[in-house]
Amino acid sequence: MNIEALSPLNASAYLEYLEKMDFHHAPDWAGCFCRYYHNDCSDAQWKKRNAAENKAEALKAIEHGLMKGYLAYDQDKVVGWINANHVDTYPRLTSFIKPYLTSKKTGCVVCFVIHPEYRHQGIASKLLSHAVNRFIEEGYEAVLGLPFENSQAPEKAYRGFTSMYLELGFKIIEQRNHMTLLRKDCGTCLTD
């Protein structure tokens, strides 16, 4: 497996991957192109948006270096995605995470999309480890994760599982409404 940072060079592979993904388990995710947390519009306004609008916005954000994350490849086939960026790029989460920000340079992981044929093979954990290491290399002081716990529908665990974060040294900060907020201080060593 190879992991690449999202960039204008692989933007078309990223968009095609999400466009062709089978979201039968969560139809409202189809057409998001991982833009939900990058917007601060109301939920009602979000529901009025369409896939073409989200796709165009994603492409523009990638071209300007505003949307970041990593793609996992099996040879030349994209098999996974993690949305990982500075917390300021996720305005929808601001009110919840603001009390826990102790440094200006804090990263955040908000979304995993793993191809159905590649699930339960540790790809999400590898993507998370890779993202954390890049945050550390880029001088981030901390990284946040916000997984939902949904044992009834694990395929809907698009923010990963708490256990993945704990294995990488994240600490639980708060648990609320089936969501766990975790933090890793980047003074600790790399995860690989």
MODELLER restraints for C-alpha pairs under 7 A, 6 or more apart:
rsr = mdl.restraints
at = mdl.atoms
rsr.add(forms.Gaussian(group=physical.xy_distance, feature=features.Distance(at['CA:1:A'], at['CA:72:A']), mean=6.63, stdev=0.5))
rsr.add(forms.Gaussian(group=physical.xy_distance, feature=features.Distance(at['CA:1:A'], at['CA:73:A']), mean=5.59, stdev=0.5))
rsr.add(forms.Gaussian(group=physical.xy_distance, feature=features.Distance(at['CA:1:A'], at['CA:74:A']), mean=5.12, stdev=0.5))
rsr.add(forms.Gaussian(group=physical.xy_distance, feature=features.Distance(at['CA:1:A'], at['CA:75:A']), mean=6.94, stdev=0.5))
rsr.add(forms.Gaussian(group=physical.xy_distance, feature=features.Distance(at['CA:2:A'], at['CA:72:A']), mean=5.72, stdev=0.5))
rsr.add(forms.Gaussian(group=physical.xy_distance, feature=features.Distance(at['CA:2:A'], at['CA:73:A']), mean=5.10, stdev=0.5))
rsr.add(forms.Gaussian(group=physical.xy_distance, feature=features.Distance(at['CA:2:A'], at['CA:74:A']), mean=6.67, stdev=0.5))
rsr.add(forms.Gaussian(group=physical.xy_distance, feature=features.Distance(at['CA:3:A'], at['CA:70:A']), mean=6.46, stdev=0.5))
rsr.add(forms.Gaussian(group=physical.xy_distance, feature=features.Distance(at['CA:3:A'], at['CA:71:A']), mean=5.56, stdev=0.5))
rsr.add(forms.Gaussian(group=physical.xy_distance, feature=features.Distance(at['CA:3:A'], at['CA:72:A']), mean=4.50, stdev=0.5))
rsr.add(forms.Gaussian(group=physical.xy_distance, feature=features.Distance(at['CA:3:A'], at['CA:73:A']), mean=6.17, stdev=0.5))
rsr.add(forms.Gaussian(group=physical.xy_distance, feature=features.Distance(at['CA:4:A'], at['CA:70:A']), mean=5.49, stdev=0.5))
rsr.add(forms.Gaussian(group=physical.xy_distance, feature=features.Distance(at['CA:4:A'], at['CA:71:A']), mean=5.31, stdev=0.5))
rsr.add(forms.Gaussian(group=physical.xy_distance, feature=features.Distance(at['CA:4:A'], at['CA:72:A']), mean=6.61, stdev=0.5))
rsr.add(forms.Gaussian(group=physical.xy_distance, feature=features.Distance(at['CA:5:A'], at['CA:69:A']), mean=5.94, stdev=0.5))
rsr.add(forms.Gaussian(group=physical.xy_distance, feature=features.Distance(at['CA:5:A'], at['CA:70:A']), mean=4.43, stdev=0.5))
rsr.add(forms.Gaussian(group=physical.xy_distance, feature=features.Distance(at['CA:5:A'], at['CA:71:A']), mean=6.34, stdev=0.5))
rsr.add(forms.Gaussian(group=physical.xy_distance, feature=features.Distance(at['CA:6:A'], at['CA:68:A']), mean=5.82, stdev=0.5))
rsr.add(forms.Gaussian(group=physical.xy_distance, feature=features.Distance(at['CA:6:A'], at['CA:69:A']), mean=5.46, stdev=0.5))
rsr.add(forms.Gaussian(group=physical.xy_distance, feature=features.Distance(at['CA:6:A'], at['CA:70:A']), mean=5.31, stdev=0.5))
rsr.add(forms.Gaussian(group=physical.xy_distance, feature=features.Distance(at['CA:6:A'], at['CA:71:A']), mean=6.50, stdev=0.5))
rsr.add(forms.Gaussian(group=physical.xy_distance, feature=features.Distance(at['CA:7:A'], at['CA:62:A']), mean=6.07, stdev=0.5))
rsr.add(forms.Gaussian(group=physical.xy_distance, feature=features.Distance(at['CA:8:A'], at['CA:62:A']), mean=6.03, stdev=0.5))
rsr.add(forms.Gaussian(group=physical.xy_distance, feature=features.Distance(at['CA:8:A'], at['CA:63:A']), mean=5.27, stdev=0.5))
rsr.add(forms.Gaussian(group=physical.xy_distance, feature=features.Distance(at['CA:11:A'], at['CA:59:A']), mean=6.77, stdev=0.5))
rsr.add(forms.Gaussian(group=physical.xy_distance, feature=features.Distance(at['CA:11:A'], at['CA:62:A']), mean=6.87, stdev=0.5))
rsr.add(forms.Gaussian(group=physical.xy_distance, feature=features.Distance(at['CA:17:A'], at['CA:78:A']), mean=6.57, stdev=0.5))
rsr.add(forms.Gaussian(group=physical.xy_distance, feature=features.Distance(at['CA:18:A'], at['CA:33:A']), mean=6.29, stdev=0.5))
rsr.add(forms.Gaussian(group=physical.xy_distance, feature=features.Distance(at['CA:19:A'], at['CA:31:A']), mean=6.86, stdev=0.5))
rsr.add(forms.Gaussian(group=physical.xy_distance, feature=features.Distance(at['CA:23:A'], at['CA:29:A']), mean=6.53, stdev=0.5))
rsr.add(forms.Gaussian(group=physical.xy_distance, feature=features.Distance(at['CA:23:A'], at['CA:30:A']), mean=5.82, stdev=0.5))
rsr.add(forms.Gaussian(group=physical.xy_distance, feature=features.Distance(at['CA:31:A'], at['CA:50:A']), mean=6.75, stdev=0.5))
rsr.add(forms.Gaussian(group=physical.xy_distance, feature=features.Distance(at['CA:31:A'], at['CA:51:A']), mean=4.03, stdev=0.5))
rsr.add(forms.Gaussian(group=physical.xy_distance, feature=features.Distance(at['CA:31:A'], at['CA:54:A']), mean=6.82, stdev=0.5))
rsr.add(forms.Gaussian(group=physical.xy_distance, feature=features.Distance(at['CA:32:A'], at['CA:51:A']), mean=6.26, stdev=0.5))
rsr.add(forms.Gaussian(group=physical.xy_distance, feature=features.Distance(at['CA:32:A'], at['CA:54:A']), mean=6.00, stdev=0.5))
rsr.add(forms.Gaussian(group=physical.xy_distance, feature=features.Distance(at['CA:33:A'], at['CA:54:A']), mean=6.03, stdev=0.5))
rsr.add(forms.Gaussian(group=physical.xy_distance, feature=features.Distance(at['CA:33:A'], at['CA:55:A']), mean=5.83, stdev=0.5))
rsr.add(forms.Gaussian(group=physical.xy_distance, feature=features.Distance(at['CA:33:A'], at['CA:58:A']), mean=6.61, stdev=0.5))
rsr.add(forms.Gaussian(group=physical.xy_distance, feature=features.Distance(at['CA:35:A'], at['CA:54:A']), mean=6.44, stdev=0.5))
rsr.add(forms.Gaussian(group=physical.xy_distance, feature=features.Distance(at['CA:35:A'], at['CA:58:A']), mean=6.69, stdev=0.5))
rsr.add(forms.Gaussian(group=physical.xy_distance, feature=features.Distance(at['CA:37:A'], at['CA:90:A']), mean=5.04, stdev=0.5))
rsr.add(forms.Gaussian(group=physical.xy_distance, feature=features.Distance(at['CA:37:A'], at['CA:91:A']), mean=6.57, stdev=0.5))
rsr.add(forms.Gaussian(group=physical.xy_distance, feature=features.Distance(at['CA:37:A'], at['CA:92:A']), mean=5.13, stdev=0.5))
rsr.add(forms.Gaussian(group=physical.xy_distance, feature=features.Distance(at['CA:37:A'], at['CA:93:A']), mean=6.87, stdev=0.5))
rsr.add(forms.Gaussian(group=physical.xy_distance, feature=features.Distance(at['CA:38:A'], at['CA:89:A']), mean=5.85, stdev=0.5))
rsr.add(forms.Gaussian(group=physical.xy_distance, feature=features.Distance(at['CA:38:A'], at['CA:90:A']), mean=4.57, stdev=0.5))
rsr.add(forms.Gaussian(group=physical.xy_distance, feature=features.Distance(at['CA:38:A'], at['CA:91:A']), mean=5.99, stdev=0.5))
rsr.add(forms.Gaussian(group=physical.xy_distance, feature=features.Distance(at['CA:38:A'], at['CA:92:A']), mean=6.65, stdev=0.5))
rsr.add(forms.Gaussian(group=physical.xy_distance, feature=features.Distance(at['CA:39:A'], at['CA:90:A']), mean=6.95, stdev=0.5))
rsr.add(forms.Gaussian(group=physical.xy_distance, feature=features.Distance(at['CA:39:A'], at['CA:91:A']), mean=6.08, stdev=0.5))
rsr.add(forms.Gaussian(group=physical.xy_distance, feature=features.Distance(at['CA:39:A'], at['CA:92:A']), mean=6.01, stdev=0.5))
rsr.add(forms.Gaussian(group=physical.xy_distance, feature=features.Distance(at['CA:40:A'], at['CA:91:A']), mean=5.45, stdev=0.5))
rsr.add(forms.Gaussian(group=physical.xy_distance, feature=features.Distance(at['CA:40:A'], at['CA:92:A']), mean=4.93, stdev=0.5))
rsr.add(forms.Gaussian(group=physical.xy_distance, feature=features.Distance(at['CA:61:A'], at['CA:67:A']), mean=5.20, stdev=0.5))
rsr.add(forms.Gaussian(group=physical.xy_distance, feature=features.Distance(at['CA:68:A'], at['CA:83:A']), mean=6.25, stdev=0.5))
rsr.add(forms.Gaussian(group=physical.xy_distance, feature=features.Distance(at['CA:68:A'], at['CA:84:A']), mean=5.83, stdev=0.5))
rsr.add(forms.Gaussian(group=physical.xy_distance, feature=features.Distance(at['CA:68:A'], at['CA:85:A']), mean=5.47, stdev=0.5))
rsr.add(forms.Gaussian(group=physical.xy_distance, feature=features.Distance(at['CA:69:A'], at['CA:82:A']), mean=5.38, stdev=0.5))
rsr.add(forms.Gaussian(group=physical.xy_distance, feature=features.Distance(at['CA:69:A'], at['CA:83:A']), mean=4.38, stdev=0.5))
rsr.add(forms.Gaussian(group=physical.xy_distance, feature=features.Distance(at['CA:69:A'], at['CA:84:A']), mean=4.56, stdev=0.5))
rsr.add(forms.Gaussian(group=physical.xy_distance, feature=features.Distance(at['CA:69:A'], at['CA:85:A']), mean=6.58, stdev=0.5))
rsr.add(forms.Gaussian(group=physical.xy_distance, feature=features.Distance(at['CA:70:A'], at['CA:81:A']), mean=5.71, stdev=0.5))
rsr.add(forms.Gaussian(group=physical.xy_distance, feature=features.Distance(at['CA:70:A'], at['CA:82:A']), mean=5.38, stdev=0.5))
rsr.add(forms.Gaussian(group=physical.xy_distance, feature=features.Distance(at['CA:70:A'], at['CA:83:A']), mean=6.83, stdev=0.5))
rsr.add(forms.Gaussian(group=physical.xy_distance, feature=features.Distance(at['CA:70:A'], at['CA:127:A']), mean=6.97, stdev=0.5))
rsr.add(forms.Gaussian(group=physical.xy_distance, feature=features.Distance(at['CA:71:A'], at['CA:78:A']), mean=6.58, stdev=0.5))
rsr.add(forms.Gaussian(group=physical.xy_distance, feature=features.Distance(at['CA:71:A'], at['CA:80:A']), mean=5.63, stdev=0.5))
rsr.add(forms.Gaussian(group=physical.xy_distance, feature=features.Distance(at['CA:71:A'], at['CA:81:A']), mean=4.63, stdev=0.5))
rsr.add(forms.Gaussian(group=physical.xy_distance, feature=features.Distance(at['CA:71:A'], at['CA:82:A']), mean=6.74, stdev=0.5))
rsr.add(forms.Gaussian(group=physical.xy_distance, feature=features.Distance(at['CA:72:A'], at['CA:78:A']), mean=5.78, stdev=0.5))
rsr.add(forms.Gaussian(group=physical.xy_distance, feature=features.Distance(at['CA:72:A'], at['CA:79:A']), mean=5.57, stdev=0.5))
rsr.add(forms.Gaussian(group=physical.xy_distance, feature=features.Distance(at['CA:72:A'], at['CA:80:A']), mean=4.75, stdev=0.5))
rsr.add(forms.Gaussian(group=physical.xy_distance, feature=features.Distance(at['CA:72:A'], at['CA:81:A']), mean=6.22, stdev=0.5))
rsr.add(forms.Gaussian(group=physical.xy_distance, feature=features.Distance(at['CA:73:A'], at['CA:79:A']), mean=5.44, stdev=0.5))
rsr.add(forms.Gaussian(group=physical.xy_distance, feature=features.Distance(at['CA:79:A'], at['CA:114:A']), mean=5.91, stdev=0.5))
rsr.add(forms.Gaussian(group=physical.xy_distance, feature=features.Distance(at['CA:79:A'], at['CA:115:A']), mean=5.04, stdev=0.5))
rsr.add(forms.Gaussian(group=physical.xy_distance, feature=features.Distance(at['CA:79:A'], at['CA:118:A']), mean=6.67, stdev=0.5))
rsr.add(forms.Gaussian(group=physical.xy_distance, feature=features.Distance(at['CA:80:A'], at['CA:113:A']), mean=5.56, stdev=0.5))
rsr.add(forms.Gaussian(group=physical.xy_distance, feature=features.Distance(at['CA:80:A'], at['CA:114:A']), mean=4.25, stdev=0.5))
rsr.add(forms.Gaussian(group=physical.xy_distance, feature=features.Distance(at['CA:80:A'], at['CA:115:A']), mean=5.96, stdev=0.5))
rsr.add(forms.Gaussian(group=physical.xy_distance, feature=features.Distance(at['CA:81:A'], at['CA:112:A']), mean=5.47, stdev=0.5))
rsr.add(forms.Gaussian(group=physical.xy_distance, feature=features.Distance(at['CA:81:A'], at['CA:113:A']), mean=5.08, stdev=0.5))
rsr.add(forms.Gaussian(group=physical.xy_distance, feature=features.Distance(at['CA:81:A'], at['CA:114:A']), mean=6.35, stdev=0.5))
rsr.add(forms.Gaussian(group=physical.xy_distance, feature=features.Distance(at['CA:82:A'], at['CA:111:A']), mean=5.55, stdev=0.5))
rsr.add(forms.Gaussian(group=physical.xy_distance, feature=features.Distance(at['CA:82:A'], at['CA:112:A']), mean=4.53, stdev=0.5))
rsr.add(forms.Gaussian(group=physical.xy_distance, feature=features.Distance(at['CA:82:A'], at['CA:113:A']), mean=6.67, stdev=0.5))
rsr.add(forms.Gaussian(group=physical.xy_distance, feature=features.Distance(at['CA:82:A'], at['CA:127:A']), mean=6.41, stdev=0.5))
rsr.add(forms.Gaussian(group=physical.xy_distance, feature=features.Distance(at['CA:83:A'], at['CA:109:A']), mean=5.87, stdev=0.5))
rsr.add(forms.Gaussian(group=physical.xy_distance, feature=features.Distance(at['CA:83:A'], at['CA:110:A']), mean=5.80, stdev=0.5))
rsr.add(forms.Gaussian(group=physical.xy_distance, feature=features.Distance(at['CA:83:A'], at['CA:111:A']), mean=5.10, stdev=0.5))
rsr.add(forms.Gaussian(group=physical.xy_distance, feature=features.Distance(at['CA:83:A'], at['CA:112:A']), mean=6.61, stdev=0.5))
rsr.add(forms.Gaussian(group=physical.xy_distance, feature=features.Distance(at['CA:84:A'], at['CA:108:A']), mean=5.66, stdev=0.5))
rsr.add(forms.Gaussian(group=physical.xy_distance, feature=features.Distance(at['CA:84:A'], at['CA:109:A']), mean=4.47, stdev=0.5))
rsr.add(forms.Gaussian(group=physical.xy_distance, feature=features.Distance(at['CA:84:A'], at['CA:110:A']), mean=6.60, stdev=0.5))
rsr.add(forms.Gaussian(group=physical.xy_distance, feature=features.Distance(at['CA:84:A'], at['CA:131:A']), mean=6.59, stdev=0.5))
rsr.add(forms.Gaussian(group=physical.xy_distance, feature=features.Distance(at['CA:85:A'], at['CA:107:A']), mean=5.47, stdev=0.5))
rsr.add(forms.Gaussian(group=physical.xy_distance, feature=features.Distance(at['CA:85:A'], at['CA:108:A']), mean=5.61, stdev=0.5))
rsr.add(forms.Gaussian(group=physical.xy_distance, feature=features.Distance(at['CA:85:A'], at['CA:109:A']), mean=6.76, stdev=0.5))
rsr.add(forms.Gaussian(group=physical.xy_distance, feature=features.Distance(at['CA:86:A'], at['CA:106:A']), mean=5.89, stdev=0.5))
rsr.add(forms.Gaussian(group=physical.xy_distance, feature=features.Distance(at['CA:86:A'], at['CA:107:A']), mean=4.31, stdev=0.5))
rsr.add(forms.Gaussian(group=physical.xy_distance, feature=features.Distance(at['CA:86:A'], at['CA:108:A']), mean=5.94, stdev=0.5))
rsr.add(forms.Gaussian(group=physical.xy_distance, feature=features.Distance(at['CA:87:A'], at['CA:106:A']), mean=5.98, stdev=0.5))
rsr.add(forms.Gaussian(group=physical.xy_distance, feature=features.Distance(at['CA:87:A'], at['CA:107:A']), mean=5.34, stdev=0.5))
rsr.add(forms.Gaussian(group=physical.xy_distance, feature=features.Distance(at['CA:87:A'], at['CA:108:A']), mean=5.33, stdev=0.5))
rsr.add(forms.Gaussian(group=physical.xy_distance, feature=features.Distance(at['CA:103:A'], at['CA:141:A']), mean=6.58, stdev=0.5))
rsr.add(forms.Gaussian(group=physical.xy_distance, feature=features.Distance(at['CA:105:A'], at['CA:140:A']), mean=5.05, stdev=0.5))
rsr.add(forms.Gaussian(group=physical.xy_distance, feature=features.Distance(at['CA:105:A'], at['CA:141:A']), mean=5.71, stdev=0.5))
rsr.add(forms.Gaussian(group=physical.xy_distance, feature=features.Distance(at['CA:106:A'], at['CA:140:A']), mean=5.73, stdev=0.5))
rsr.add(forms.Gaussian(group=physical.xy_distance, feature=features.Distance(at['CA:106:A'], at['CA:141:A']), mean=5.87, stdev=0.5))
rsr.add(forms.Gaussian(group=physical.xy_distance, feature=features.Distance(at['CA:106:A'], at['CA:142:A']), mean=4.83, stdev=0.5))
rsr.add(forms.Gaussian(group=physical.xy_distance, feature=features.Distance(at['CA:106:A'], at['CA:143:A']), mean=5.48, stdev=0.5))
rsr.add(forms.Gaussian(group=physical.xy_distance, feature=features.Distance(at['CA:107:A'], at['CA:135:A']), mean=6.68, stdev=0.5))
rsr.add(forms.Gaussian(group=physical.xy_distance, feature=features.Distance(at['CA:107:A'], at['CA:140:A']), mean=6.64, stdev=0.5))
rsr.add(forms.Gaussian(group=physical.xy_distance, feature=features.Distance(at['CA:107:A'], at['CA:142:A']), mean=6.22, stdev=0.5))
rsr.add(forms.Gaussian(group=physical.xy_distance, feature=features.Distance(at['CA:107:A'], at['CA:143:A']), mean=4.44, stdev=0.5))
rsr.add(forms.Gaussian(group=physical.xy_distance, feature=features.Distance(at['CA:107:A'], at['CA:144:A']), mean=6.19, stdev=0.5))
rsr.add(forms.Gaussian(group=physical.xy_distance, feature=features.Distance(at['CA:108:A'], at['CA:143:A']), mean=5.34, stdev=0.5))
rsr.add(forms.Gaussian(group=physical.xy_distance, feature=features.Distance(at['CA:108:A'], at['CA:144:A']), mean=4.62, stdev=0.5))
rsr.add(forms.Gaussian(group=physical.xy_distance, feature=features.Distance(at['CA:108:A'], at['CA:145:A']), mean=5.94, stdev=0.5))
rsr.add(forms.Gaussian(group=physical.xy_distance, feature=features.Distance(at['CA:109:A'], at['CA:144:A']), mean=6.42, stdev=0.5))
rsr.add(forms.Gaussian(group=physical.xy_distance, feature=features.Distance(at['CA:109:A'], at['CA:145:A']), mean=5.29, stdev=0.5))
rsr.add(forms.Gaussian(group=physical.xy_distance, feature=features.Distance(at['CA:110:A'], at['CA:145:A']), mean=6.78, stdev=0.5))
rsr.add(forms.Gaussian(group=physical.xy_distance, feature=features.Distance(at['CA:110:A'], at['CA:146:A']), mean=6.71, stdev=0.5))
rsr.add(forms.Gaussian(group=physical.xy_distance, feature=features.Distance(at['CA:110:A'], at['CA:159:A']), mean=5.53, stdev=0.5))
rsr.add(forms.Gaussian(group=physical.xy_distance, feature=features.Distance(at['CA:111:A'], at['CA:158:A']), mean=5.43, stdev=0.5))
rsr.add(forms.Gaussian(group=physical.xy_distance, feature=features.Distance(at['CA:111:A'], at['CA:159:A']), mean=4.79, stdev=0.5))
rsr.add(forms.Gaussian(group=physical.xy_distance, feature=features.Distance(at['CA:112:A'], at['CA:124:A']), mean=6.74, stdev=0.5))
rsr.add(forms.Gaussian(group=physical.xy_distance, feature=features.Distance(at['CA:112:A'], at['CA:158:A']), mean=5.08, stdev=0.5))
rsr.add(forms.Gaussian(group=physical.xy_distance, feature=features.Distance(at['CA:112:A'], at['CA:159:A']), mean=5.78, stdev=0.5))
rsr.add(forms.Gaussian(group=physical.xy_distance, feature=features.Distance(at['CA:112:A'], at['CA:160:A']), mean=6.58, stdev=0.5))
rsr.add(forms.Gaussian(group=physical.xy_distance, feature=features.Distance(at['CA:113:A'], at['CA:158:A']), mean=6.49, stdev=0.5))
rsr.add(forms.Gaussian(group=physical.xy_distance, feature=features.Distance(at['CA:125:A'], at['CA:164:A']), mean=5.93, stdev=0.5))
rsr.add(forms.Gaussian(group=physical.xy_distance, feature=features.Distance(at['CA:129:A'], at['CA:191:A']), mean=5.88, stdev=0.5))
rsr.add(forms.Gaussian(group=physical.xy_distance, feature=features.Distance(at['CA:129:A'], at['CA:192:A']), mean=6.89, stdev=0.5))
rsr.add(forms.Gaussian(group=physical.xy_distance, feature=features.Distance(at['CA:133:A'], at['CA:190:A']), mean=5.46, stdev=0.5))
rsr.add(forms.Gaussian(group=physical.xy_distance, feature=features.Distance(at['CA:133:A'], at['CA:191:A']), mean=6.33, stdev=0.5))
rsr.add(forms.Gaussian(group=physical.xy_distance, feature=features.Distance(at['CA:136:A'], at['CA:186:A']), mean=5.69, stdev=0.5))
rsr.add(forms.Gaussian(group=physical.xy_distance, feature=features.Distance(at['CA:140:A'], at['CA:186:A']), mean=6.53, stdev=0.5))
rsr.add(forms.Gaussian(group=physical.xy_distance, feature=features.Distance(at['CA:141:A'], at['CA:185:A']), mean=6.06, stdev=0.5))
rsr.add(forms.Gaussian(group=physical.xy_distance, feature=features.Distance(at['CA:141:A'], at['CA:186:A']), mean=4.95, stdev=0.5))
rsr.add(forms.Gaussian(group=physical.xy_distance, feature=features.Distance(at['CA:141:A'], at['CA:187:A']), mean=6.87, stdev=0.5))
rsr.add(forms.Gaussian(group=physical.xy_distance, feature=features.Distance(at['CA:142:A'], at['CA:183:A']), mean=6.74, stdev=0.5))
rsr.add(forms.Gaussian(group=physical.xy_distance, feature=features.Distance(at['CA:142:A'], at['CA:184:A']), mean=5.47, stdev=0.5))
rsr.add(forms.Gaussian(group=physical.xy_distance, feature=features.Distance(at['CA:142:A'], at['CA:185:A']), mean=4.39, stdev=0.5))
rsr.add(forms.Gaussian(group=physical.xy_distance, feature=features.Distance(at['CA:142:A'], at['CA:186:A']), mean=4.98, stdev=0.5))
rsr.add(forms.Gaussian(group=physical.xy_distance, feature=features.Distance(at['CA:143:A'], at['CA:183:A']), mean=5.64, stdev=0.5))
rsr.add(forms.Gaussian(group=physical.xy_distance, feature=features.Distance(at['CA:143:A'], at['CA:184:A']), mean=5.20, stdev=0.5))
rsr.add(forms.Gaussian(group=physical.xy_distance, feature=features.Distance(at['CA:143:A'], at['CA:185:A']), mean=6.64, stdev=0.5))
rsr.add(forms.Gaussian(group=physical.xy_distance, feature=features.Distance(at['CA:144:A'], at['CA:182:A']), mean=5.57, stdev=0.5))
rsr.add(forms.Gaussian(group=physical.xy_distance, feature=features.Distance(at['CA:144:A'], at['CA:183:A']), mean=4.56, stdev=0.5))
rsr.add(forms.Gaussian(group=physical.xy_distance, feature=features.Distance(at['CA:144:A'], at['CA:184:A']), mean=6.54, stdev=0.5))
rsr.add(forms.Gaussian(group=physical.xy_distance, feature=features.Distance(at['CA:145:A'], at['CA:181:A']), mean=5.92, stdev=0.5))
rsr.add(forms.Gaussian(group=physical.xy_distance, feature=features.Distance(at['CA:145:A'], at['CA:182:A']), mean=5.12, stdev=0.5))
rsr.add(forms.Gaussian(group=physical.xy_distance, feature=features.Distance(at['CA:145:A'], at['CA:183:A']), mean=6.46, stdev=0.5))
rsr.add(forms.Gaussian(group=physical.xy_distance, feature=features.Distance(at['CA:146:A'], at['CA:159:A']), mean=6.45, stdev=0.5))
rsr.add(forms.Gaussian(group=physical.xy_distance, feature=features.Distance(at['CA:146:A'], at['CA:179:A']), mean=6.41, stdev=0.5))
rsr.add(forms.Gaussian(group=physical.xy_distance, feature=features.Distance(at['CA:146:A'], at['CA:180:A']), mean=5.48, stdev=0.5))
rsr.add(forms.Gaussian(group=physical.xy_distance, feature=features.Distance(at['CA:146:A'], at['CA:181:A']), mean=4.68, stdev=0.5))
rsr.add(forms.Gaussian(group=physical.xy_distance, feature=features.Distance(at['CA:146:A'], at['CA:182:A']), mean=6.34, stdev=0.5))
rsr.add(forms.Gaussian(group=physical.xy_distance, feature=features.Distance(at['CA:147:A'], at['CA:159:A']), mean=4.58, stdev=0.5))
rsr.add(forms.Gaussian(group=physical.xy_distance, feature=features.Distance(at['CA:147:A'], at['CA:160:A']), mean=5.40, stdev=0.5))
rsr.add(forms.Gaussian(group=physical.xy_distance, feature=features.Distance(at['CA:147:A'], at['CA:161:A']), mean=5.63, stdev=0.5))
rsr.add(forms.Gaussian(group=physical.xy_distance, feature=features.Distance(at['CA:147:A'], at['CA:162:A']), mean=6.02, stdev=0.5))
rsr.add(forms.Gaussian(group=physical.xy_distance, feature=features.Distance(at['CA:147:A'], at['CA:179:A']), mean=5.74, stdev=0.5))
rsr.add(forms.Gaussian(group=physical.xy_distance, feature=features.Distance(at['CA:147:A'], at['CA:180:A']), mean=5.64, stdev=0.5))
rsr.add(forms.Gaussian(group=physical.xy_distance, feature=features.Distance(at['CA:148:A'], at['CA:157:A']), mean=6.26, stdev=0.5))
rsr.add(forms.Gaussian(group=physical.xy_distance, feature=features.Distance(at['CA:148:A'], at['CA:159:A']), mean=6.45, stdev=0.5))
rsr.add(forms.Gaussian(group=physical.xy_distance, feature=features.Distance(at['CA:148:A'], at['CA:178:A']), mean=5.59, stdev=0.5))
rsr.add(forms.Gaussian(group=physical.xy_distance, feature=features.Distance(at['CA:148:A'], at['CA:179:A']), mean=4.30, stdev=0.5))
rsr.add(forms.Gaussian(group=physical.xy_distance, feature=features.Distance(at['CA:148:A'], at['CA:180:A']), mean=6.40, stdev=0.5))
rsr.add(forms.Gaussian(group=physical.xy_distance, feature=features.Distance(at['CA:149:A'], at['CA:161:A']), mean=6.85, stdev=0.5))
rsr.add(forms.Gaussian(group=physical.xy_distance, feature=features.Distance(at['CA:149:A'], at['CA:178:A']), mean=5.33, stdev=0.5))
rsr.add(forms.Gaussian(group=physical.xy_distance, feature=features.Distance(at['CA:149:A'], at['CA:179:A']), mean=6.08, stdev=0.5))
rsr.add(forms.Gaussian(group=physical.xy_distance, feature=features.Distance(at['CA:150:A'], at['CA:157:A']), mean=6.55, stdev=0.5))
rsr.add(forms.Gaussian(group=physical.xy_distance, feature=features.Distance(at['CA:168:A'], at['CA:191:A']), mean=6.32, stdev=0.5))
rsr.add(forms.Gaussian(group=physical.xy_distance, feature=features.Distance(at['CA:169:A'], at['CA:184:A']), mean=6.31, stdev=0.5))
rsr.add(forms.Gaussian(group=physical.xy_distance, feature=features.Distance(at['CA:170:A'], at['CA:182:A']), mean=5.79, stdev=0.5))
rsr.add(forms.Gaussian(group=physical.xy_distance, feature=features.Distance(at['CA:170:A'], at['CA:183:A']), mean=5.11, stdev=0.5))
rsr.add(forms.Gaussian(group=physical.xy_distance, feature=features.Distance(at['CA:170:A'], at['CA:184:A']), mean=4.31, stdev=0.5))
rsr.add(forms.Gaussian(group=physical.xy_distance, feature=features.Distance(at['CA:171:A'], at['CA:182:A']), mean=5.30, stdev=0.5))
rsr.add(forms.Gaussian(group=physical.xy_distance, feature=features.Distance(at['CA:171:A'], at['CA:183:A']), mean=5.36, stdev=0.5))
rsr.add(forms.Gaussian(group=physical.xy_distance, feature=features.Distance(at['CA:171:A'], at['CA:184:A']), mean=6.26, stdev=0.5))
rsr.add(forms.Gaussian(group=physical.xy_distance, feature=features.Distance(at['CA:172:A'], at['CA:180:A']), mean=6.90, stdev=0.5))
rsr.add(forms.Gaussian(group=physical.xy_distance, feature=features.Distance(at['CA:172:A'], at['CA:181:A']), mean=6.03, stdev=0.5))
rsr.add(forms.Gaussian(group=physical.xy_distance, feature=features.Distance(at['CA:172:A'], at['CA:182:A']), mean=4.43, stdev=0.5))
rsr.add(forms.Gaussian(group=physical.xy_distance, feature=features.Distance(at['CA:172:A'], at['CA:183:A']), mean=6.59, stdev=0.5))
rsr.add(forms.Gaussian(group=physical.xy_distance, feature=features.Distance(at['CA:173:A'], at['CA:181:A']), mean=5.51, stdev=0.5))
rsr.add(forms.Gaussian(group=physical.xy_distance, feature=features.Distance(at['CA:173:A'], at['CA:182:A']), mean=5.35, stdev=0.5))
rsr.add(forms.Gaussian(group=physical.xy_distance, feature=features.Distance(at['CA:173:A'], at['CA:183:A']), mean=6.70, stdev=0.5))
rsr.add(forms.Gaussian(group=physical.xy_distance, feature=features.Distance(at['CA:174:A'], at['CA:180:A']), mean=5.88, stdev=0.5))
rsr.add(forms.Gaussian(group=physical.xy_distance, feature=features.Distance(at['CA:174:A'], at['CA:181:A']), mean=5.20, stdev=0.5))
rsr.add(forms.Gaussian(group=physical.xy_distance, feature=features.Distance(at['CA:175:A'], at['CA:181:A']), mean=6.22, stdev=0.5))
